[in-house]
């Protein structure tokens, strides 16, 4: 599921991975696998919190045509 607003995320415990996932390279894949393993161990859902547009648009002044919503496939 994709949530655009934090208020829309179901309440309750969860494991959260926060990052500027502007492409799922090997480092991102490792982090998400670790978060998923922790979620399974705790028997809690995994929530991946990212930013759209990616934070580098603001921190480095780089424009980007990339959007999470355009790349996300359920």
DOKESE-843760 format. One record per atom (N, C-alpha, C): residue number from 1; residue in three letters; atom name; x, y, z. Coordinates in nm, 3 decimals, decimal comma. Layout:
% DOKESE-843760
<r pos="NUM" code="Ala" site="CA" X="X" Y="Y" Z="Z"/>
...
END
This chain:
% DOKESE-843760
<r pos="1" code="Unk" site="N" X="0,084" Y="-0,118" Z="0,000"/>
<r pos="1" code="Unk" site="CA" X="0,000" Y="0,000" Z="0,000"/>
<r pos="1" code="Unk" site="C" X="0,088" Y="0,124" Z="0,000"/>
<r pos="2" code="Unk" site="N" X="0,041" Y="0,227" Z="-0,064"/>
<r pos="2" code="Unk" site="CA" X="0,114" Y="0,353" Z="-0,070"/>
<r pos="2" code="Unk" site="C" X="0,033" Y="0,459" Z="0,002"/>
<r pos="3" code="Unk" site="N" X="0,097" Y="0,526" Z="0,097"/>
<r pos="3" code="Unk" site="CA" X="0,031" Y="0,633" Z="0,173"/>
<r pos="3" code="Unk" site="C" X="0,100" Y="0,765" Z="0,140"/>
<r pos="4" code="Unk" site="N" X="0,022" Y="0,866" Z="0,110"/>
<r pos="4" code="Unk" site="CA" X="0,079" Y="0,998" Z="0,081"/>
<r pos="4" code="Unk" site="C" X="0,085" Y="1,085" Z="0,205"/>
<r pos="5" code="Unk" site="N" X="0,005" Y="1,053" Z="0,304"/>
<r pos="5" code="Unk" site="CA" X="-0,001" Y="1,132" Z="0,428"/>
<r pos="5" code="Unk" site="C" X="0,029" Y="1,043" Z="0,547"/>
<r pos="6" code="Unk" site="N" X="0,110" Y="1,093" Z="0,639"/>
<r pos="6" code="Unk" site="CA" X="0,143" Y="1,016" Z="0,760"/>
<r pos="6" code="Unk" site="C" X="0,016" Y="0,980" Z="0,837"/>
<r pos="7" code="Unk" site="N" X="-0,081" Y="1,069" Z="0,838"/>
<r pos="7" code="Unk" site="CA" X="-0,206" Y="1,044" Z="0,912"/>
<r pos="7" code="Unk" site="C" X="-0,283" Y="0,924" Z="0,857"/>
<r pos="8" code="Unk" site="N" X="-0,254" Y="0,885" Z="0,732"/>
<r pos="8" code="Unk" site="CA" X="-0,325" Y="0,772" Z="0,671"/>
<r pos="8" code="Unk" site="C" X="-0,265" Y="0,636" Z="0,707"/>
<r pos="9" code="Unk" site="N" X="-0,145" Y="0,636" Z="0,763"/>
<r pos="9" code="Unk" site="CA" X="-0,079" Y="0,510" Z="0,799"/>
<r pos="9" code="Unk" site="C" X="-0,153" Y="0,448" Z="0,918"/>
<r pos="10" code="Unk" site="N" X="-0,187" Y="0,319" Z="0,909"/>
<r pos="10" code="Unk" site="CA" X="-0,257" Y="0,254" Z="1,021"/>
<r pos="10" code="Unk" site="C" X="-0,179" Y="0,267" Z="1,151"/>
<r pos="11" code="Unk" site="N" X="-0,250" Y="0,286" Z="1,259"/>
<r pos="11" code="Unk" site="CA" X="-0,190" Y="0,300" Z="1,392"/>
<r pos="11" code="Unk" site="C" X="-0,135" Y="0,165" Z="1,439"/>
<r pos="12" code="Unk" site="N" X="-0,048" Y="0,171" Z="1,535"/>
<r pos="12" code="Unk" site="CA" X="0,004" Y="0,049" Z="1,597"/>
<r pos="12" code="Unk" site="C" X="0,152" Y="0,032" Z="1,575"/>
<r pos="13" code="Unk" site="N" X="0,210" Y="-0,068" Z="1,642"/>
<r pos="13" code="Unk" site="CA" X="0,354" Y="-0,092" Z="1,631"/>
<r pos="13" code="Unk" site="C" X="0,393" Y="-0,133" Z="1,489"/>
<r pos="14" code="Unk" site="N" X="0,513" Y="-0,096" Z="1,453"/>
<r pos="14" code="Unk" site="CA" X="0,567" Y="-0,136" Z="1,323"/>
<r pos="14" code="Unk" site="C" X="0,718" Y="-0,111" Z="1,322"/>
<r pos="15" code="Unk" site="N" X="0,786" Y="-0,174" Z="1,231"/>
<r pos="15" code="Unk" site="CA" X="0,927" Y="-0,147" Z="1,207"/>
<r pos="15" code="Unk" site="C" X="0,931" Y="-0,046" Z="1,093"/>
<r pos="16" code="Unk" site="N" X="1,012" Y="0,060" Z="1,110"/>
<r pos="16" code="Unk" site="CA" X="1,014" Y="0,168" Z="1,011"/>
<r pos="16" code="Unk" site="C" X="1,155" Y="0,184" Z="0,955"/>
<r pos="17" code="Unk" site="N" X="1,165" Y="0,184" Z="0,823"/>
<r pos="17" code="Unk" site="CA" X="1,291" Y="0,216" Z="0,754"/>
<r pos="17" code="Unk" site="C" X="1,272" Y="0,354" Z="0,692"/>
<r pos="18" code="Unk" site="N" X="1,357" Y="0,449" Z="0,730"/>
<r pos="18" code="Unk" site="CA" X="1,346" Y="0,586" Z="0,679"/>
<r pos="18" code="Unk" site="C" X="1,466" Y="0,615" Z="0,592"/>
<r pos="19" code="Unk" site="N" X="1,441" Y="0,666" Z="0,472"/>
<r pos="19" code="Unk" site="CA" X="1,553" Y="0,701" Z="0,385"/>
<r pos="19" code="Unk" site="C" X="1,507" Y="0,768" Z="0,259"/>
<r pos="20" code="Unk" site="N" X="1,603" Y="0,823" Z="0,190"/>
<r pos="20" code="Unk" site="CA" X="1,575" Y="0,884" Z="0,060"/>
<r pos="20" code="Unk" site="C" X="1,601" Y="0,777" Z="-0,045"/>
<r pos="21" code="Unk" site="N" X="1,506" Y="0,689" Z="-0,062"/>
<r pos="21" code="Unk" site="CA" X="1,522" Y="0,576" Z="-0,153"/>
<r pos="21" code="Unk" site="C" X="1,495" Y="0,622" Z="-0,296"/>
<r pos="22" code="Unk" site="N" X="1,596" Y="0,688" Z="-0,355"/>
<r pos="22" code="Unk" site="CA" X="1,582" Y="0,745" Z="-0,488"/>
<r pos="22" code="Unk" site="C" X="1,619" Y="0,645" Z="-0,597"/>
<r pos="23" code="Unk" site="N" X="1,629" Y="0,524" Z="-0,562"/>
<r pos="23" code="Unk" site="CA" X="1,664" Y="0,413" Z="-0,651"/>
<r pos="23" code="Unk" site="C" X="1,704" Y="0,300" Z="-0,560"/>
<r pos="24" code="Unk" site="N" X="1,666" Y="0,180" Z="-0,591"/>
<r pos="24" code="Unk" site="CA" X="1,694" Y="0,071" Z="-0,498"/>
<r pos="24" code="Unk" site="C" X="1,824" Y="0,002" Z="-0,539"/>
<r pos="25" code="Unk" site="N" X="1,938" Y="0,065" Z="-0,502"/>
<r pos="25" code="Unk" site="CA" X="2,068" Y="0,006" Z="-0,529"/>
<r pos="25" code="Unk" site="C" X="2,101" Y="-0,097" Z="-0,421"/>
<r pos="26" code="Unk" site="N" X="2,218" Y="-0,157" Z="-0,426"/>
<r pos="26" code="Unk" site="CA" X="2,253" Y="-0,265" Z="-0,334"/>
<r pos="26" code="Unk" site="C" X="2,247" Y="-0,223" Z="-0,187"/>
<r pos="27" code="Unk" site="N" X="2,289" Y="-0,102" Z="-0,156"/>
<r pos="27" code="Unk" site="CA" X="2,283" Y="-0,054" Z="-0,018"/>
<r pos="27" code="Unk" site="C" X="2,139" Y="-0,044" Z="0,032"/>
<r pos="28" code="Unk" site="N" X="2,051" Y="0,009" Z="-0,053"/>
<r pos="28" code="Unk" site="CA" X="1,910" Y="0,017" Z="-0,016"/>
<r pos="28" code="Unk" site="C" X="1,851" Y="-0,123" Z="0,000"/>
<r pos="29" code="Unk" site="N" X="1,885" Y="-0,213" Z="-0,091"/>
<r pos="29" code="Unk" site="CA" X="1,834" Y="-0,349" Z="-0,082"/>
<r pos="29" code="Unk" site="C" X="1,875" Y="-0,416" Z="0,049"/>
<r pos="30" code="Unk" site="N" X="2,001" Y="-0,396" Z="0,089"/>
<r pos="30" code="Unk" site="CA" X="2,049" Y="-0,452" Z="0,215"/>
<r pos="30" code="Unk" site="C" X="1,970" Y="-0,396" Z="0,334"/>
<r pos="31" code="Unk" site="N" X="1,956" Y="-0,264" Z="0,336"/>
<r pos="31" code="Unk" site="CA" X="1,884" Y="-0,199" Z="0,445"/>
<r pos="31" code="Unk" site="C" X="1,740" Y="-0,250" Z="0,454"/>
<r pos="32" code="Unk" site="N" X="1,672" Y="-0,259" Z="0,340"/>
<r pos="32" code="Unk" site="CA" X="1,533" Y="-0,305" Z="0,340"/>
<r pos="32" code="Unk" site="C" X="1,521" Y="-0,452" Z="0,378"/>
<r pos="33" code="Unk" site="N" X="1,618" Y="-0,535" Z="0,337"/>
<r pos="33" code="Unk" site="CA" X="1,617" Y="-0,677" Z="0,381"/>
<r pos="33" code="Unk" site="C" X="1,634" Y="-0,687" Z="0,532"/>
<r pos="34" code="Unk" site="N" X="1,725" Y="-0,606" Z="0,587"/>
<r pos="34" code="Unk" site="CA" X="1,746" Y="-0,607" Z="0,732"/>
<r pos="34" code="Unk" site="C" X="1,620" Y="-0,562" Z="0,806"/>
<r pos="35" code="Unk" site="N" X="1,556" Y="-0,458" Z="0,757"/>
<r pos="35" code="Unk" site="CA" X="1,433" Y="-0,408" Z="0,820"/>
<r pos="35" code="Unk" site="C" X="1,323" Y="-0,513" Z="0,811"/>
<r pos="36" code="Unk" site="N" X="1,312" Y="-0,579" Z="0,697"/>
<r pos="36" code="Unk" site="CA" X="1,210" Y="-0,683" Z="0,681"/>
<r pos="36" code="Unk" site="C" X="1,237" Y="-0,800" Z="0,774"/>
<r pos="37" code="Unk" site="N" X="1,362" Y="-0,839" Z="0,789"/>
<r pos="37" code="Unk" site="CA" X="1,396" Y="-0,948" Z="0,881"/>
<r pos="37" code="Unk" site="C" X="1,359" Y="-0,910" Z="1,024"/>
<r pos="38" code="Unk" site="N" X="1,386" Y="-0,787" Z="1,063"/>
<r pos="38" code="Unk" site="CA" X="1,351" Y="-0,741" Z="1,198"/>
<r pos="38" code="Unk" site="C" X="1,199" Y="-0,742" Z="1,217"/>
<r pos="39" code="Unk" site="N" X="1,127" Y="-0,696" Z="1,115"/>
<r pos="39" code="Unk" site="CA" X="0,980" Y="-0,695" Z="1,122"/>
<r pos="39" code="Unk" site="C" X="0,926" Y="-0,838" Z="1,138"/>
<r pos="40" code="Unk" site="N" X="0,983" Y="-0,931" Z="1,064"/>
<r pos="40" code="Unk" site="CA" X="0,939" Y="-1,071" Z="1,076"/>
<r pos="40" code="Unk" site="C" X="0,970" Y="-1,126" Z="1,214"/>
<r pos="41" code="Unk" site="N" X="1,087" Y="-1,095" Z="1,267"/>
<r pos="41" code="Unk" site="CA" X="1,125" Y="-1,141" Z="1,401"/>
<r pos="41" code="Unk" site="C" X="1,027" Y="-1,088" Z="1,505"/>
<r pos="42" code="Unk" site="N" X="0,992" Y="-0,962" Z="1,494"/>
<r pos="42" code="Unk" site="CA" X="0,901" Y="-0,898" Z="1,590"/>
<r pos="42" code="Unk" site="C" X="0,754" Y="-0,924" Z="1,559"/>
<r pos="43" code="Unk" site="N" X="0,729" Y="-0,984" Z="1,441"/>
<r pos="43" code="Unk" site="CA" X="0,591" Y="-1,009" Z="1,395"/>
<r pos="43" code="Unk" site="C" X="0,511" Y="-0,879" Z="1,389"/>
<r pos="44" code="Unk" site="N" X="0,576" Y="-0,778" Z="1,330"/>
<r pos="44" code="Unk" site="CA" X="0,515" Y="-0,647" Z="1,311"/>
<r pos="44" code="Unk" site="C" X="0,528" Y="-0,610" Z="1,163"/>
<r pos="45" code="Unk" site="N" X="0,440" Y="-0,524" Z="1,114"/>
<r pos="45" code="Unk" site="CA" X="0,452" Y="-0,481" Z="0,974"/>
<r pos="45" code="Unk" site="C" X="0,573" Y="-0,391" Z="0,953"/>
<r pos="46" code="Unk" site="N" X="0,621" Y="-0,389" Z="0,830"/>
<r pos="46" code="Unk" site="CA" X="0,731" Y="-0,301" Z="0,791"/>
<r pos="46" code="Unk" site="C" X="0,673" Y="-0,180" Z="0,718"/>
<r pos="47" code="Unk" site="N" X="0,716" Y="-0,062" Z="0,759"/>
<r pos="47" code="Unk" site="CA" X="0,678" Y="0,062" Z="0,692"/>
<r pos="47" code="Unk" site="C" X="0,806" Y="0,124" Z="0,637"/>
<r pos="48" code="Unk" site="N" X="0,809" Y="0,150" Z="0,507"/>
<r pos="48" code="Unk" site="CA" X="0,923" Y="0,217" Z="0,445"/>
<r pos="48" code="Unk" site="C" X="0,881" Y="0,362" Z="0,421"/>
<r pos="49" code="Unk" site="N" X="0,951" Y="0,453" Z="0,485"/>
<r pos="49" code="Unk" site="CA" X="0,920" Y="0,595" Z="0,478"/>
<r pos="49" code="Unk" site="C" X="1,026" Y="0,662" Z="0,390"/>
<r pos="50" code="Unk" site="N" X="0,981" Y="0,718" Z="0,279"/>
<r pos="50" code="Unk" site="CA" X="1,075" Y="0,784" Z="0,188"/>
<r pos="50" code="Unk" site="C" X="1,021" Y="0,921" Z="0,151"/>
<r pos="51" code="Unk" site="N" X="1,090" Y="0,990" Z="0,067"/>
<r pos="51" code="Unk" site="CA" X="1,058" Y="1,128" Z="0,034"/>
<r pos="51" code="Unk" site="C" X="1,035" Y="1,144" Z="-0,116"/>
<r pos="52" code="Unk" site="N" X="0,933" Y="1,219" Z="-0,151"/>
<r pos="52" code="Unk" site="CA" X="0,901" Y="1,241" Z="-0,291"/>
<r pos="52" code="Unk" site="C" X="0,870" Y="1,388" Z="-0,311"/>
<r pos="53" code="Unk" site="N" X="0,958" Y="1,465" Z="-0,376"/>
<r pos="53" code="Unk" site="CA" X="1,077" Y="1,422" Z="-0,448"/>
<r pos="53" code="Unk" site="C" X="1,190" Y="1,388" Z="-0,351"/>
<r pos="54" code="Unk" site="N" X="1,293" Y="1,319" Z="-0,404"/>
<r pos="54" code="Unk" site="CA" X="1,407" Y="1,283" Z="-0,317"/>
<r pos="54" code="Unk" site="C" X="1,469" Y="1,406" Z="-0,251"/>
<r pos="55" code="Unk" site="N" X="1,524" Y="1,387" Z="-0,134"/>
<r pos="55" code="Unk" site="CA" X="1,580" Y="1,500" Z="-0,057"/>
<r pos="55" code="Unk" site="C" X="1,692" Y="1,571" Z="-0,129"/>
<r pos="56" code="Unk" site="N" X="1,764" Y="1,504" Z="-0,220"/>
<r pos="56" code="Unk" site="CA" X="1,874" Y="1,571" Z="-0,289"/>
<r pos="56" code="Unk" site="C" X="1,826" Y="1,689" Z="-0,373"/>
<r pos="57" code="Unk" site="N" X="1,699" Y="1,689" Z="-0,410"/>
<r pos="57" code="Unk" site="CA" X="1,643" Y="1,802" Z="-0,483"/>
<r pos="57" code="Unk" site="C" X="1,656" Y="1,929" Z="-0,398"/>
<r pos="58" code="Unk" site="N" X="1,642" Y="1,914" Z="-0,267"/>
<r pos="58" code="Unk" site="CA" X="1,649" Y="2,029" Z="-0,177"/>
<r pos="58" code="Unk" site="C" X="1,788" Y="2,051" Z="-0,120"/>
<r pos="59" code="Unk" site="N" X="1,859" Y="1,943" Z="-0,087"/>
<r pos="59" code="Unk" site="CA" X="1,988" Y="1,958" Z="-0,021"/>
<r pos="59" code="Unk" site="C" X="2,102" Y="1,987" Z="-0,116"/>
<r pos="60" code="Unk" site="N" X="2,092" Y="1,942" Z="-0,239"/>
<r pos="60" code="Unk" site="CA" X="2,200" Y="1,963" Z="-0,334"/>
<r pos="60" code="Unk" site="C" X="2,158" Y="2,049" Z="-0,452"/>
<r pos="61" code="Unk" site="N" X="2,032" Y="2,090" Z="-0,453"/>
<r pos="61" code="Unk" site="CA" X="1,983" Y="2,173" Z="-0,562"/>
<r pos="61" code="Unk" site="C" X="1,974" Y="2,101" Z="-0,695"/>
<r pos="62" code="Unk" site="N" X="1,971" Y="1,968" Z="-0,690"/>
<r pos="62" code="Unk" site="CA" X="1,963" Y="1,891" Z="-0,813"/>
<r pos="62" code="Unk" site="C" X="1,818" Y="1,867" Z="-0,850"/>
<r pos="63" code="Unk" site="N" X="1,784" Y="1,901" Z="-0,970"/>
<r pos="63" code="Unk" site="CA" X="1,651" Y="1,871" Z="-1,019"/>
<r pos="63" code="Unk" site="C" X="1,639" Y="1,722" Z="-1,047"/>
<r pos="64" code="Unk" site="N" X="1,519" Y="1,673" Z="-1,045"/>
<r pos="64" code="Unk" site="CA" X="1,499" Y="1,531" Z="-1,070"/>
<r pos="64" code="Unk" site="C" X="1,363" Y="1,510" Z="-1,132"/>
<r pos="65" code="Unk" site="N" X="1,359" Y="1,427" Z="-1,234"/>
<r pos="65" code="Unk" site="CA" X="1,231" Y="1,390" Z="-1,293"/>
<r pos="65" code="Unk" site="C" X="1,179" Y="1,262" Z="-1,228"/>
<r pos="66" code="Unk" site="N" X="1,258" Y="1,204" Z="-1,137"/>
<r pos="66" code="Unk" site="CA" X="1,223" Y="1,081" Z="-1,068"/>
<r pos="66" code="Unk" site="C" X="1,115" Y="1,109" Z="-0,965"/>
<r pos="67" code="Unk" site="N" X="1,013" Y="1,027" Z="-0,960"/>
<r pos="67" code="Unk" site="CA" X="0,916" Y="1,034" Z="-0,852"/>
<r pos="67" code="Unk" site="C" X="0,888" Y="0,893" Z="-0,803"/>
<r pos="68" code="Unk" site="N" X="0,873" Y="0,879" Z="-0,675"/>
<r pos="68" code="Unk" site="CA" X="0,846" Y="0,749" Z="-0,615"/>
<r pos="68" code="Unk" site="C" X="0,715" Y="0,692" Z="-0,668"/>
<r pos="69" code="Unk" site="N" X="0,613" Y="0,776" Z="-0,676"/>
<r pos="69" code="Unk" site="CA" X="0,481" Y="0,729" Z="-0,721"/>
<r pos="69" code="Unk" site="C" X="0,490" Y="0,672" Z="-0,863"/>
<r pos="70" code="Unk" site="N" X="0,573" Y="0,732" Z="-0,947"/>
<r pos="70" code="Unk" site="CA" X="0,584" Y="0,684" Z="-1,084"/>
<r pos="70" code="Unk" site="C" X="0,657" Y="0,549" Z="-1,090"/>
<r pos="71" code="Unk" site="N" X="0,753" Y="0,526" Z="-1,001"/>
<r pos="71" code="Unk" site="CA" X="0,831" Y="0,403" Z="-1,002"/>
<r pos="71" code="Unk" site="C" X="0,772" Y="0,291" Z="-0,918"/>
<r pos="72" code="Unk" site="N" X="0,690" Y="0,324" Z="-0,822"/>
<r pos="72" code="Unk" site="CA" X="0,637" Y="0,225" Z="-0,728"/>
<r pos="72" code="Unk" site="C" X="0,541" Y="0,131" Z="-0,797"/>
<r pos="73" code="Unk" site="N" X="0,563" Y="0,003" Z="-0,777"/>
<r pos="73" code="Unk" site="CA" X="0,474" Y="-0,100" Z="-0,832"/>
<r pos="73" code="Unk" site="C" X="0,436" Y="-0,194" Z="-0,720"/>
<r pos="74" code="Unk" site="N" X="0,307" Y="-0,202" Z="-0,688"/>
<r pos="74" code="Unk" site="CA" X="0,266" Y="-0,291" Z="-0,577"/>
<r pos="74" code="Unk" site="C" X="0,291" Y="-0,437" Z="-0,609"/>
END
